[in-house]
């Protein structure tokens, strides 16, 4: 018995995460085209065919670019909130749709999925925890701050995929227009390395065996800055230091097995 997790890619050019049990395979988000998704899955020894579910966090293009192709060509059932679906130019040929509601758990075969609300500038953004065989996985990106409800849902995760989007100083002097910088830094934007470090120092319960930093900005962050910020925060803890990894936009992470 095992649970496998792989971040196929994470960032402004696409986001998708694979979770696999002995009985079930599903994807969280579809930020890459069907062709690219299949190629990334094949590169880690997995396949897209037969996925039991495609879970959608919100309607931004880097999370839904491949939704139509995966849903129609590979017949993946789409789990999505009604508000998020309404915000998408929906292809009426996609009929295998399951509505989800933040805070209401549901089962996909042997995986218990819990969607919960996060603060982001989208119609009805959610993050997910997924539990099977006693293993809990959290997938949490695209949020401007870490409210109490998020902290509660992330307790007990064995694998945590968590945003560390930008370095504040790099963002401030970077190429984005001021209004975009304000959006990214705002309470419905993205988590900075500093905010993520504060979470890891103060509210992270230390249960995770694996921590994956995700949704790193290509323009306003650097992998080593994000890594060092997280490492310093984790080393300040008395116990519970996980194996630290960084997700990228260009290639999948290793497959983590629990």
N, C-alpha and C positions, 0 to 999 in steps of 0.2 A: 504494500500500500504506500502511495506517495502522492505528493502534490508538487507540481512543477510550475515555475513562474519565469517568464521572460519578457522584458520590456523590449518590444520590437523597435521602438524609437520614441523619442520624446523631445519636443521643442516646437517652435513656431511653424516648422515645415511639416509636422505630422506627429501624431501620438497614437500608440496602440500597445496594449499589453495582453499577453497570452497567459491564461491560467488553465492547467490541465490536471485532472485526476485520473484514476484508473478507469472511470466510466465516462468522463465528460471533458470536453474542450470548449472554452469560450474566449471571446475577445472583449476587452474593455476599450472602446473607441475604435474608430476606423479612419485615422488621419492620413493613411497612405492609399494609393490606388490599389485595386484588386491585384494587379500584376506585381506591384512592389510588395504588398502584404504577403502574397504567396512566395515571392522570392526570399523575403526575410525569414519567413517560417521555414522554408526549405533549408536555409543556411544553418539553422539550428536543429535540423532533423525533425521538424514538425510539418503539418500540412493544414491548409484552410478547410478543405472539404470535410463535411460532417460536423462542423462546429455547432454546438447546441444553442448558442446565443451570441448576439452582438449587443453589448451594453453600451449605451451612449450617455456621456456625462453632460454635454451641452452642445449647442448648435454651431459653435465657431468652426470655421473651415478646417483648421488643423486637427479637428476631432471627427469630422464627418466626410472628408474628401472621398473616401472609398466606400461609403455606406451603400450607395445605389448598386455598385458593382457586386459587392459582397452579398447584399440581400437578394438581388435578382439572379445573378449568375450562379452563386453558390448556395442559394436558398437558406441563408442564415436568418433565423427569427430575430427581429429587432426589439429590444427592450428599451423603451424611451418614455419620458414623461409627456403627457399631452401638450403641455406648454412648450416644451422643446420641439416636439414634432410640428406644432403650429408655426414655429419660427423658421422652419425649413421649407424650401420649395419641394414639397413631398411628391415623389413619383407614385401615382395611384396604383401602379402595378405591384408595389410593395404592400402585400396584404398580410404577411406573417408578422404582425406587430402585437406586442404585449405592453400595455400601459404600466408605468411604474409610478409610485408616489414616495417622496422622501419620507423616511421613517417607517415605511412598511416593508417588512422582510418578505422575500419570496424564494422559491426553490427553482433551480435549474438542475434537474436530475439530482445528483448528490451534493450540489453546492448551494449553501444558503447565502443569498445575496442581500445585503443591507444597503440601500441607497440613503444618503443623508445630505441635507442642504449645505452648501458652501457659499461664501460671499464672493461673487464674481459678476461681471457685467454681462450677464446672459439672462435668457427668459426664466429658466428654472434649473440652475446648475446644481449638480450633485456630484459627490464622490461615492466610492463603494468600499465596503469590506466584503470579503468572500471567505466562507468557512466550509471546510470539508475535512473529515477524518481527524478532527482535532487541531487542524492547522488554520490559522487566520491570516489573510492577506489584505492589506490596505492599499488602495490606489487613490492618492489625494494630490491633485495638482489644480492649478487655476483658481487660486483664492487669494484675497488681498490681506487677510489676517487669519488668525487661528482662534475661532470662537470656542467656547466651552463645549458645545455639542460635538465639534470635531475631535477635541481632546478625549472626550468620553468614548467615542466610537473607535478610536485608535488604540485603546488600551488592550493589551493582550495579543497584539499582532506579532506573528512570527516573521513575516516579511512586510516591510513598509516601504512603499514607493511614494516619495514625498518631495514636493516642489522646493527648489532653491534657485529661483529664476534669475535674479540680478544682483550685482554689486552696486550699492547705492551711488558710490562716487563715479563709477564707470557710466551708470545711467545718466547722472546729472551732466556729465561733460560729453556724453555720446551724441550720435547723429540724429536721434529722434526729435521731432518737433515738440515744443514744450507741452502741448495739450496731450500728446501721447505719453510723455514722461509722467505727467500728472496722473493719467489713467493707470499706468503700470504701478506707480507708487501708492495709489489710492486704496481705500478699504475694499474695493471691488476689483482690484487689479491682480497683481502677482506677488508672491512672497520673495523678499530679499534674502540674501545669504544671512544677514544679521537676524532677521525675524526667525528664520529656520533654526539658527544657532540658539536663539533664546528658547524656542520650543524644545530643542534637544537638551538644553541645560536644565530647564525647569519643569516641563510638563510631560516629556517623553518618559514612559514607564520603564524603558530598558529591556522590555520583553523580546524585542525583535532580534532574531539571529542575523538577519540581513536588512540593511538600510540602503535604498537606492535613491540618490539625489536625481531629480527629474526636472524636465522643462527648463533647462539652463538656456539662457539667452545667448545667442551667438554674438550679438553686438554689445551687450551690456554685462557680460560675465566672462569668466575664464574658468575652465574646469579645475585648475589647481587652486584658484582663489576659493571656489565653492568647497572643494575638498578640505583645504586647510581650515576654513571656517567651521565646517562640521566636525572635523577631527578635534579641534581645540575644545569645542563644546562637549563632545563625547568624552574626552580625556579628563574633563573637569568632574565627571560623575564618579561616584564611589564604586558603582558596579553597573552591569548591563551594557557593555560596549559591543555593538554589533559589528559584523563584517560590512565595510563601507564600499559602495560601488557608485559609479556615475553613469546615468543613461545619456546617450547621445542621439543626434538626429541622423547620423550616417550609417549606423550599424546596430544590430541588437546587442543586448547584454548577453552574458553567459546565461545558461538555463540554471536557475536555482532550484534545488530539489530538497524537499522537507519530508 
